Amino acid sequence: MTGQQPRPSTVAVPVGYEVGSWRVERLLGSGGFGSVYTARRTTAVEPRRAALKFLPTGTRTPRQLRHLRDLAEREIEVLRRVRAPRLIRMHEVLTVDDPDLPDLDGATVLVLDHAETSLDQVLTRTPRPPSAPALLTQICEGLVQLHGAGWVHGDLKPGNVLVMADGTIRLADFNMAAQLEGTHAYAPGFATPDFTPPELLWSDITERGRLVRPTGDIWAFGVLAHLVLTGSMPLPGPTAAARRTALTHYVRGEQELRLAPELPSGWRQIIGDCLAPSHDGRASHDARFLLRRIERLQLPAQATESRRRDRLLLSAVLVTAVCAVAAGTAFLLGPDDTKSPTAEGSDIPSAPAGTPSAPASLVAYDRCISGSVCFYTEPDGGGRMCAWEGDEVDWLAGKNVCSWATTTAPRSVFNNGKGTALGETLVNVTYFAEKHLQKQLGCLPPGTRRNLDAGVFPRSHVWTDSCA
Ligand SMILES: Nc1ncnc2c1ncn2[C@@H]1O[C@H](COP(=O)(O)OP(=O)(O)OP(=O)(O)O)[C@@H](O)[C@H]1O
């Protein structure tokens, strides 16, 4: 059986307490394993403000200590190894050395980027935030980045989605995260029942923990999306126990999944697929595919009406488009650079440790990773390359810019996009002379390797379901 999350317990840290170069200001909140405080730097080094997560050791039994250490190590390892735009950033890890405060002595302190609030707090104030689709896009981008780096989150829920001062989101709280070993990983035996996939609710916990897969996060995303878009849980019931009973009936095929009637049809399909009752039913529905589908929902004009693309698009759609493109290319970003180009100034794109990248021995067109569209400065896939997995509405100033494109026209292109087992259709790439998908230059069916005329400067592109 799966254990329940322990109840929040506050680690008491006095206001004004100093650890490293940080002075504690006030408690932000407590979870089952620690407490988070705002803090100010006592020196003139940036960032001046941070969130300090205290993971206690205190006066625990050796067994509790081992467990807490495991949870802390998981979180630290993820945050050290995976730097990505949609994951909270960790600046340093400190250890409290203070025998006068036995509850604090030995505590591990994670110094994190300071978030403004969390999604559960947003939902308390505004159960159906108008920005729900953009929020969900970014959460999905976070999953793409985490899964792409080889980790499962294991506890995706509104409380673990942080909202930064600029309104963007970051995935956080990686106590339950687990590194993939092939298709699966082992996580601690806790879960938040409402967000736990059915196959884990009744799974055994082995010596190494419980076996988890990325599809567990996809289930949690489905629950979260339903909650954010409708203000209600996808399975009926006033309590978690009642919803678990409803889940049992659903998994046994005794009851259909009845999603909230107000869900728009595109989202209904996506959430229904995320909430397939078994791992197998979700297996081909990975985070990248999910992100493409979500982006497509937000780009109806570009995705389905390619002939009208030269016309003026509503600026609101364009703003959404700009928000929606990041994570499809995230595995090509430099680890510390949320705005870096996909392949700036190099012949082969760089990738953060642990993420898929093109081996340096590959040449020409073969450098283009499956699922990407790649443009090259030389004919036949030669020279420098810029590659995107997602759309880009402005190659020169968008989310994932191509550094050489300001001065150099691409001389060849490879559309290495492909469909999936679920029949993904956004496999053609249409590219444009101007930003925001204006003035179509051409369209590339999947598999196209083509030399381009000199002097043609593309400025934006979009994945489409047809080249008509
Ligand atoms: N970087 C941050 N900036 C601002 N607030 C944060 C930050 N990280 C966590 N918080 C807040 O602190 C509280 C506790 O954090 P967190 O959930 O990470 O602790 P936890 O013990 O791991 O929780 P859980 O039991 O849910 O796994 C939450 O309310 C969360 O919103």
The ligand as an SDF file (V2000), in Angstrom:
LIG
                    3D

 31 33  0  0  0  0  0  0  0  0999 V2000
   11.2080   28.6710   -3.3780 N   0  0  0  0  0  0  0  0  0  0  0  0
   10.1260   28.9800   -2.6680 C   0  0  0  0  0  0  0  0  0  0  0  0
    9.6840   30.2440   -2.6170 N   0  0  0  0  0  0  0  0  0  0  0  0
    8.5810   30.5610   -1.8960 C   0  0  0  0  0  0  0  0  0  0  0  0
    7.8340   29.6630   -1.2140 N   0  0  0  0  0  0  0  0  0  0  0  0
    8.2230   28.3790   -1.2420 C   0  0  0  0  0  0  0  0  0  0  0  0
    9.3860   27.9680   -1.9580 C   0  0  0  0  0  0  0  0  0  0  0  0
    9.5190   26.6330   -1.8110 N   0  0  0  0  0  0  0  0  0  0  0  0
    8.4950   26.2260   -1.0370 C   0  0  0  0  0  0  0  0  0  0  0  0
    7.7060   27.2630   -0.6860 N   0  0  0  0  0  0  0  0  0  0  0  0
    6.5250   27.1980    0.1570 C   0  0  0  0  0  0  0  0  0  0  0  0
    6.8490   26.6050    1.3940 O   0  0  0  0  0  0  0  0  0  0  0  0
    5.8810   25.6400    1.7870 C   0  0  0  0  0  0  0  0  0  0  0  0
    6.5000   24.2950    2.1100 C   0  0  0  0  0  0  0  0  0  0  0  0
    7.3650   23.8970    1.0530 O   0  0  0  0  0  0  0  0  0  0  0  0
    7.5110   22.4200    0.5360 P   0  0  0  0  0  0  0  0  0  0  0  0
    6.1660   21.9960    0.0690 O   0  0  0  0  0  0  0  0  0  0  0  0
    8.5680   22.3770   -0.4800 O   0  0  0  0  0  0  0  0  0  0  0  0
    7.9130   21.5830    1.7750 O   0  0  0  0  0  0  0  0  0  0  0  0
    7.7440   20.0310    1.8770 P   0  0  0  0  0  0  0  0  0  0  0  0
    7.9590   19.6650    3.2880 O   0  0  0  0  0  0  0  0  0  0  0  0
    8.6420   19.3730    0.8870 O   0  0  0  0  0  0  0  0  0  0  0  0
    6.2230   19.8480    1.4270 O   0  0  0  0  0  0  0  0  0  0  0  0
    5.3240   18.5720    1.0560 P   0  0  0  0  0  0  0  0  0  0  0  0
    4.9350   17.9520    2.3330 O   0  0  0  0  0  0  0  0  0  0  0  0
    4.1490   19.1710    0.3520 O   0  0  0  0  0  0  0  0  0  0  0  0
    6.1170   17.6830    0.1580 O   0  0  0  0  0  0  0  0  0  0  0  0
    4.8310   25.6250    0.6940 C   0  0  0  0  0  0  0  0  0  0  0  0
    3.7590   26.4340    1.1110 O   0  0  0  0  0  0  0  0  0  0  0  0
    5.4870   26.2790   -0.4770 C   0  0  0  0  0  0  0  0  0  0  0  0
    4.5760   27.0180   -1.2300 O   0  0  0  0  0  0  0  0  0  0  0  0
  1  2  1  0
  2  3  1  0
  2  7  2  0
  3  4  2  0
  4  5  1  0
  5  6  2  0
  6  7  1  0
  6 10  1  0
  7  8  1  0
  8  9  2  0
  9 10  1  0
 10 11  1  0
 11 12  1  0
 11 30  1  0
 12 13  1  0
 13 14  1  0
 13 28  1  0
 14 15  1  0
 15 16  1  0
 16 17  2  0
 16 18  1  0
 16 19  1  0
 19 20  1  0
 20 21  2  0
 20 22  1  0
 20 23  1  0
 23 24  1  0
 24 25  2  0
 24 26  1  0
 24 27  1  0
 28 29  1  0
 28 30  1  0
 30 31  1  0
M  END
$$$$
